[in-house]
Amino acid sequence: MKKYNLKEYALLLQNQRMMKEFYSKDADDQTVEYLTFDSKKVVEGTLFICKGAAFKVEYLNEAIKKGAIAYVSEKKYDTMTNVPYFLVDDIRKAMPPLAEKFNNAPWKDLTIVGIGGTKGKSTSAYYMKAIVDDYMKATGGKESALISSIDIYDGVIREESSLTTPEAVELQEHFRHAVESGITFAQMEVSSQALKYGRVNNMKMDVGIFLNISEDHISPIEHPDFDDYFASKLLLFRQTKYAVVNKDADFADRIIDAAKECERMLTFSTLEPDADVYAYEIQKDGHETVFRVKTAEFDEEFRLTMPGLFNVENALAVIGAAMLLGIPVPYMKSGLYRARSGGRMELYSSKDKKRVAIVDFAHNKLSYEKLFASTKDEYSDYKIVAVFGSPGNKAITRRRDMGEVAGENADMIYLTADDPAGEEVLDICKQIAVYVEAKKCPYKIVEDRAEAIRLAMEEAEGKTVFLIMGKGNERWIKYGNKKVPYKSDVEQVKECLEKYDQAQI
């Protein structure tokens, strides 16, 4: 990989009209060996980025001790050693061009599908990956890369994700890993925050999927209102060659209008036969969902083994993307049939089928509406017991939305911890409870999440579906700034069902 010196990075920032001052200390020709904003990752020759409201000069001094040769910041720091620096107007805007240059624009060597929307991004990313991987296997290609809110795989790293869309420095490094590993396809979730703050600037995606839109991530530190959230989501189309849009989405006309910026657009629908990708005859066949898909090119039957009738929309979205990329229908079928997304619609049942538990990452109004509607349709003679909470310090409106939707549809609710961060679990639960009470749904507040699941499954009577929502298969809960180990909702459910089965013997 070609490497550049400090002077070349200075020219880049100057040409982008981002730089206020460059102090070289006569080290213009020094080569940058690595780029990071994490002081723990610094190696000899690093160009270190000072970012974040909580940034401290101690982090910079730690980086210099480890071998950082210069830093990029919005202000000058009094450091332990006099080192070169780049002062920029906006560190967020400076990161994408720096990341692209350091990694030699790896996105240009990949076919990238970007997935946006309020609900379904993770599932759609896994659906797309399954289709692409089947196609790659048949044609001698490598397993595709994945950047999602659940997992990351780039050919070198396979790990649990911490952000839906990483910062540009990390994102471009993942792409570089993928290219150097011989990977040619990548799919990624694109969050509203990533678009608003430019994490995906200085790159273009081959296909941009817009799934849906509903109020979410409204808080003082995210989006001040729905208009800002929606406008940020629509920025996706400025950076995509082709677009795939849900014709059934709220505000579909506005979304389609924005998508006209792209070279080509396909629409999908389960309601409008004139959509480019239309699903009809949608029905259940045991635990499988069967439906036909009609396009200008084919009219075929598809099957999903992942629960949830609403997942047909996600399937249509990636079928549209696969069509635009020229992937043949057999790989669309095989990929969708085998596709799984860890922590998404994971279904577990007792031996007598009287206890059914669905573990899902559902965490906002739209995902709750879809999940409850699908559950009522598929388990019409079962009671519904819901276990959930809401994250601290963000998306405050979720507390109202989830409380109202669950209160309207559940027979019993257990409110509990879900990454409370800097807030108290009890305070969050009480805020949700106001909206649950307004719907006259019985509830309990059980702060310990494992205990809440156990009580919910022990206290239920008769045929019951348990919706365990928010954490999926995550093995931690965020309290304060620490991720505290947690057995995961999946494991909690399995243990409770095993105990129930033993009691029936």
C-alpha positions in Angstrom: 0.0 0.0 0.0 1.4 3.4 -1.0 2.2 5.6 2.0 2.4 9.4 2.2 4.4 12.0 4.2 3.2 14.8 6.4 3.5 17.4 3.6 1.2 15.4 1.4 -1.4 15.2 4.1 -1.0 18.9 4.6 -1.7 19.5 0.9 -4.7 17.3 1.1 -6.3 19.3 3.9 -5.3 22.6 2.3 -7.0 21.6 -1.0 -10.1 20.6 0.9 -10.0 24.0 2.6 -10.1 22.4 6.0 -6.8 23.5 7.5 -6.2 26.4 9.7 -2.5 25.8 10.5 0.2 23.3 9.7 3.3 23.1 11.9 5.8 20.7 10.4 8.8 21.1 12.7 10.9 20.6 9.5 9.6 17.0 9.3 7.5 17.4 6.1 9.1 14.3 4.6 8.3 12.0 7.5 6.2 9.1 6.3 2.9 8.3 8.0 2.8 4.6 8.9 -0.6 4.5 10.6 -3.7 6.6 11.2 -5.9 6.3 14.2 -7.9 8.2 16.9 -7.4 5.5 19.5 -4.3 6.0 21.6 -4.3 2.3 22.4 -3.7 1.4 18.8 -0.8 3.9 18.1 2.4 2.5 16.6 5.6 4.1 15.5 4.9 6.6 12.8 1.2 7.2 13.6 -0.7 10.3 12.6 -3.0 10.7 15.6 -6.4 12.3 15.4 -7.7 14.1 18.5 -11.5 13.7 18.4 -14.5 13.6 20.7 -16.0 16.0 23.3 -14.3 14.0 26.1 -10.8 14.1 24.5 -8.0 14.8 26.9 -4.4 15.9 26.3 -3.4 12.8 28.3 -4.6 10.7 25.3 -2.3 12.7 23.0 0.7 12.4 25.3 0.1 8.6 25.5 0.0 8.5 21.7 3.3 10.5 21.4 4.9 8.1 23.9 4.0 5.2 21.7 5.4 6.8 18.5 2.9 9.2 17.1 4.8 11.7 14.8 2.0 14.3 14.5 -1.5 15.0 15.4 -4.7 16.4 13.8 -6.9 18.6 16.0 -9.2 21.6 16.2 -6.9 23.2 18.7 -3.2 23.2 19.7 -2.2 21.2 22.8 0.7 21.7 25.1 2.3 18.3 24.7 5.1 16.5 26.5 7.2 16.6 23.3 7.0 19.2 20.6 5.6 17.4 17.6 4.1 18.5 14.2 0.4 19.2 14.1 -2.5 20.0 11.7 -5.1 22.3 13.0 -8.5 21.9 11.2 -11.8 23.7 11.4 -13.9 20.5 11.8 -12.3 17.2 12.9 -15.3 15.2 11.7 -15.0 16.6 8.2 -11.3 16.1 8.2 -11.4 12.4 9.0 -12.9 11.0 5.8 -10.4 12.5 3.4 -7.5 11.6 5.7 -8.9 8.0 6.0 -9.4 7.6 2.3 -5.9 8.9 1.4 -4.1 6.8 4.0 -6.0 3.6 2.9 -5.6 4.4 -0.8 -9.4 4.7 -1.5 -10.1 0.9 -1.0 -13.9 1.5 -1.6 -13.1 1.8 -5.3 -12.0 -1.8 -5.5 -15.2 -3.1 -3.8 -18.8 -3.5 -4.8 -20.6 -2.0 -1.9 -24.3 -2.2 -0.9 -25.3 0.4 1.7 -28.5 -0.2 3.7 -30.4 2.7 5.3 -33.7 3.0 7.1 -35.2 2.9 10.6 -35.8 -0.8 10.8 -34.4 -3.9 9.1 -30.9 -2.7 8.3 -29.2 -5.6 10.1 -31.5 -8.3 8.7 -31.1 -6.9 5.2 -27.4 -6.8 5.5 -27.3 -10.5 6.5 -29.7 -11.4 3.7 -27.5 -9.6 1.2 -24.4 -11.2 2.6 -26.0 -14.7 2.2 -26.9 -14.0 -1.4 -23.5 -12.6 -2.3 -21.7 -15.4 -0.5 -23.6 -18.1 -2.3 -22.8 -16.3 -5.6 -19.1 -16.0 -4.6 -18.9 -19.7 -3.6 -20.2 -20.7 -7.0 -17.9 -18.4 -8.9 -14.7 -18.9 -6.9 -14.9 -15.6 -5.0 -14.2 -14.8 -1.4 -16.7 -14.4 1.5 -18.1 -10.9 1.4 -17.3 -8.2 4.0 -20.0 -7.1 6.5 -20.2 -3.8 8.5 -23.3 -4.1 10.7 -24.6 -3.1 14.1 -24.2 -6.7 15.1 -20.9 -7.9 13.6 -18.0 -6.9 11.5 -16.1 -9.0 9.0 -13.4 -7.6 6.7 -11.2 -10.6 5.8 -8.9 -9.9 8.8 -11.2 -8.9 11.6 -14.3 -10.8 12.7 -15.8 -9.2 15.8 -18.9 -7.8 17.6 -19.8 -4.3 16.5 -19.9 -1.3 18.7 -21.3 1.3 16.2 -23.8 0.7 13.4 -21.4 2.5 11.0 -17.8 3.0 12.2 -16.0 6.3 12.0 -14.4 7.0 8.6 -10.9 6.0 9.9 -12.1 2.6 11.0 -14.4 2.1 8.1 -11.8 2.7 5.4 -9.4 0.5 7.3 -12.0 -2.3 7.1 -12.3 -1.8 3.4 -8.5 -1.9 3.0 -8.4 -5.2 4.9 -11.1 -6.5 2.6 -9.3 -5.5 -0.6 -6.0 -7.0 0.7 -7.8 -10.2 1.6 -9.1 -10.6 -2.0 -12.7 -9.7 -1.1 -14.7 -8.0 -3.8 -18.2 -7.4 -2.2 -19.2 -5.6 1.0 -22.5 -4.8 2.5 -22.9 -2.2 5.3 -25.5 -0.6 7.4 -25.5 3.2 7.0 -26.9 5.0 10.1 -28.4 8.5 10.2 -25.5 9.6 12.4 -22.9 8.3 9.9 -24.6 10.4 7.1 -25.1 13.5 9.3 -21.6 13.6 10.5 -19.9 12.5 7.3 -18.5 9.1 8.3 -19.2 7.8 4.7 -17.9 10.9 3.0 -15.2 10.5 0.3 -16.7 7.2 -1.0 -19.5 6.0 -3.1 -21.7 2.9 -2.7 -22.8 0.9 -5.7 -26.3 0.3 -4.3 -28.2 2.2 -1.6 -31.2 0.6 -0.1 -33.8 2.7 1.7 -36.0 0.4 3.8 -38.4 2.7 5.7 -38.6 5.7 8.0 -40.1 6.3 11.4 -39.3 8.6 14.3 -36.1 7.4 16.1 -32.8 8.7 17.5 -34.4 12.0 18.6 -32.4 13.4 21.5 -30.1 16.4 22.3 -27.0 14.4 21.3 -28.4 12.8 18.1 -31.1 14.5 16.1 -33.0 17.4 17.5 -36.2 16.5 15.6 -37.7 14.2 13.0 -37.0 16.5 10.1 -33.3 16.4 10.9 -33.4 12.6 11.3 -35.2 12.2 7.9 -33.0 14.7 6.1 -29.9 12.9 7.4 -31.3 9.5 6.2 -31.9 10.9 2.7 -28.2 11.9 2.3 -27.7 8.2 1.5 -28.7 8.8 -2.2 -25.9 11.4 -2.7 -23.4 8.7 -2.3 -24.9 5.8 -4.2 -24.9 4.9 -7.9 -28.1 2.9 -7.8 -31.1 3.1 -5.4 -33.6 0.5 -4.1 -36.6 2.1 -2.4 -39.6 0.7 -0.4 -42.7 2.0 -2.1 -44.8 1.1 1.0 -42.7 3.3 3.3 -44.1 6.3 5.0 -43.2 9.5 3.0 -42.4 7.2 0.0 -42.9 10.1 -2.4 -40.2 12.2 -0.7 -37.8 9.2 -0.5 -38.3 8.4 -4.2 -37.8 12.0 -5.2 -34.5 12.1 -3.3 -33.5 8.8 -4.9 -33.7 10.4 -8.4 -30.2 11.7 -7.8 -29.0 8.2 -8.5 -28.3 6.8 -12.0 -31.1 4.1 -11.6 -33.8 3.3 -9.1 -35.8 0.1 -8.4 -38.9 0.2 -6.1 -40.2 -2.7 -4.1 -43.6 -3.4 -2.5 -45.9 -5.9 -0.9 -48.9 -3.7 -1.7 -48.4 -2.1 -5.1 -48.2 -4.5 -8.2 -46.6 -1.8 -10.3 -43.5 -1.8 -8.1 -40.3 -3.0 -9.9 -40.0 -5.8 -7.3 -43.5 -7.0 -6.1 -44.3 -9.7 -3.6 -47.6 -11.5 -3.6 -49.3 -14.7 -2.2 -47.4 -14.2 1.0 -48.2 -17.0 3.5 -46.8 -19.3 6.2 -45.8 -22.9 5.5 -44.9 -24.3 8.9 -42.1 -22.1 10.2 -41.2 -20.9 6.7 -42.6 -17.8 4.9 -43.5 -18.4 1.3 -44.1 -15.7 -1.3 -43.8 -15.0 -5.0 -41.8 -12.2 -6.5 -42.7 -10.6 -9.7 -40.2 -8.4 -11.7 -39.7 -7.5 -15.3 -37.2 -10.3 -15.5 -38.8 -13.2 -13.5 -41.8 -14.4 -11.5 -40.6 -16.9 -8.9 -41.4 -18.4 -5.5 -39.1 -17.6 -2.6 -38.9 -19.0 0.9 -37.6 -17.5 4.2 -36.7 -19.6 7.2 -36.2 -16.6 9.4 -39.4 -15.8 11.4 -41.5 -12.7 10.8 -43.8 -11.9 7.9 -42.4 -8.4 7.8 -39.0 -9.8 6.7 -40.5 -10.2 3.2 -39.9 -6.4 2.8 -36.2 -6.9 3.7 -36.0 -9.8 1.2 -37.5 -7.7 -1.6 -34.9 -4.9 -0.9 -31.9 -7.2 -1.3 -33.5 -9.0 -4.3 -33.6 -5.5 -5.9 -30.0 -4.9 -5.0 -29.0 -8.3 -6.4 -30.8 -7.6 -9.6 -28.9 -4.3 -10.1 -25.6 -6.1 -9.4 -26.4 -8.9 -11.9 -26.6 -11.7 -9.4 -28.6 -14.6 -10.8 -32.0 -15.6 -9.2 -30.8 -19.1 -7.9 -28.4 -17.4 -5.5 -31.0 -14.9 -4.4 -33.2 -17.9 -3.5 -30.6 -20.0 -1.8 -29.1 -17.1 0.1 -32.5 -15.9 1.5 -33.5 -19.4 2.4 -30.4 -20.0 4.6 -29.9 -16.5 5.9 -29.6 -15.9 9.6 -28.9 -12.8 11.6 -27.7 -13.4 15.1 -30.1 -11.9 17.7 -32.7 -11.2 15.0 -36.0 -13.0 15.3 -34.4 -16.0 17.0 -37.3 -18.4 17.9 -37.2 -20.9 20.7 -40.0 -23.2 21.9 -40.8 -25.6 24.7 -41.3 -29.2 23.8 -45.1 -28.9 24.3 -45.2 -25.7 22.1 -47.0 -23.9 24.9 -44.0 -21.6 25.5 -42.6 -19.7 22.5 -39.9 -17.1 22.9 -38.7 -14.7 20.2 -35.4 -12.9 20.9 -35.0 -9.8 18.8 -33.0 -6.6 18.6 -36.3 -4.6 18.2 -35.6 -1.2 19.7 -37.8 1.5 18.2 -41.4 2.2 17.3 -41.4 0.8 13.8 -39.7 -2.5 14.8 -42.1 -2.9 17.7 -45.1 -2.3 15.5 -43.9 -4.9 12.9 -42.9 -7.4 15.6 -46.2 -7.3 17.5 -48.3 -7.3 14.4 -46.4 -10.4 13.0 -46.6 -12.2 16.4 -50.4 -11.6 16.7 -50.8 -12.9 13.1 -48.7 -16.0 13.6 -49.7 -16.8 17.2 -53.2 -15.6 17.3 -54.3 -17.9 20.2 -51.3 -17.1 22.4 -50.9 -14.5 25.1 -48.0 -12.0 24.5 -45.6 -11.2 27.3 -43.0 -8.6 26.5 -39.6 -8.0 28.2 -37.7 -4.8 27.3 -36.2 -1.5 28.4 -34.6 1.5 26.7 -31.0 2.7 26.4 -29.8 5.6 28.5 -28.7 9.0 27.2 -30.1 8.6 23.7 -33.3 8.3 21.6 -35.5 9.6 24.4 -38.7 9.4 22.3 -38.3 5.6 22.2 -39.5 5.4 25.8 -42.9 6.8 24.7 -43.1 4.9 21.5 -42.2 1.5 22.8 -44.3 1.9 25.9 -47.3 2.8 23.8 -46.9 0.1 21.2 -46.2 -2.6 23.8 -48.9 -1.4 26.1 -51.4 -1.5 23.2 -50.5 -5.1 22.1 -49.0 -7.1 25.1 -50.9 -8.9 27.8 -48.1 -8.4 30.3 -44.9 -6.3 30.3 -41.7 -6.6 32.3 -39.6 -3.4 32.1 -35.9 -3.9 32.7 -32.4 -2.8 31.9 -31.2 -2.2 28.3 -27.8 -0.4 28.3 -28.8 2.3 30.8 -25.3 4.0 30.4 -25.3 7.1 32.6 -28.9 6.9 33.7 -30.6 4.8 36.4 -32.5 1.7 35.2 -35.4 2.5 37.5 -35.8 6.1 36.1 -35.9 4.8 32.5 -38.4 2.1 33.4 -40.7 4.6 35.2 -40.7 6.8 32.2 -41.7 3.9 29.9 -44.3 2.8 32.5 -46.2 6.1 32.1 -47.2 5.1 28.6 -47.8 1.5 29.4 -50.2 2.5 32.2 -52.0 4.8 29.7 -52.8 1.7 27.6 -54.0 -0.1 30.8 -51.6 -3.0 30.3 -50.3 -4.7 33.5 -46.5 -4.5 34.0 -43.7 -5.0 36.5 -40.4 -3.2 36.8 -37.5 -5.7 37.4 -34.2 -3.9 37.1 -32.0 -7.0 36.6 -32.5 -8.2 33.1 -31.8 -11.9 33.7 -34.3 -11.9 36.6 -36.9 -10.1 34.4 -36.7 -12.8 31.8 -36.8 -15.5 34.4 -39.9 -14.1 36.1 -41.7 -13.4 32.8 -41.3 -17.0 31.7 -42.1 -18.5 35.2 -45.1 -16.4 35.9 -46.9 -16.9 32.6 -49.9 -19.2 32.4 -51.3 -21.0 29.3 -50.0 -20.7 25.8 -47.6 -17.7 25.7 -45.3 -16.0 23.3 -42.5 -14.1 25.0 -41.0 -11.2 23.1 -37.5 -10.5 24.6 -36.5 -7.3 22.9 -33.6 -5.0 22.6 -30.4 -7.0 23.3 -30.5 -9.9 20.9 -27.5 -12.1 21.4 -25.3 -9.4 23.0 -23.2 -10.6 25.9 -22.9 -7.4 27.8 -25.0 -4.5 29.2 -23.6 -1.0 29.3 -23.7 0.5 32.8 -22.0 3.9 32.9 -19.0 3.7 30.6 -18.5 0.0 31.2 -19.8 -3.1 29.4 -20.7 -5.5 32.1 -20.7 -9.2 31.1 -24.2 -10.7 30.6 -25.2 -14.2 29.6 -27.3 -12.9 26.7 -31.1 -13.0 26.2 -30.7 -16.1 24.0 -29.0 -18.1 26.8 -31.5 -16.8 29.4 -34.4 -18.0 27.3 -32.8 -21.4 26.6 -32.3 -22.0 30.3 -35.8 -21.0 31.2 -37.3 -23.3 28.5 -35.1 -26.2 29.6 -36.3 -25.7 33.2 -39.9 -25.6 32.0 -39.5 -28.8 29.9 -38.0 -30.6 32.9 -41.0 -29.6 35.1 -43.4 -31.1 32.6 -41.8 -34.6 32.8 
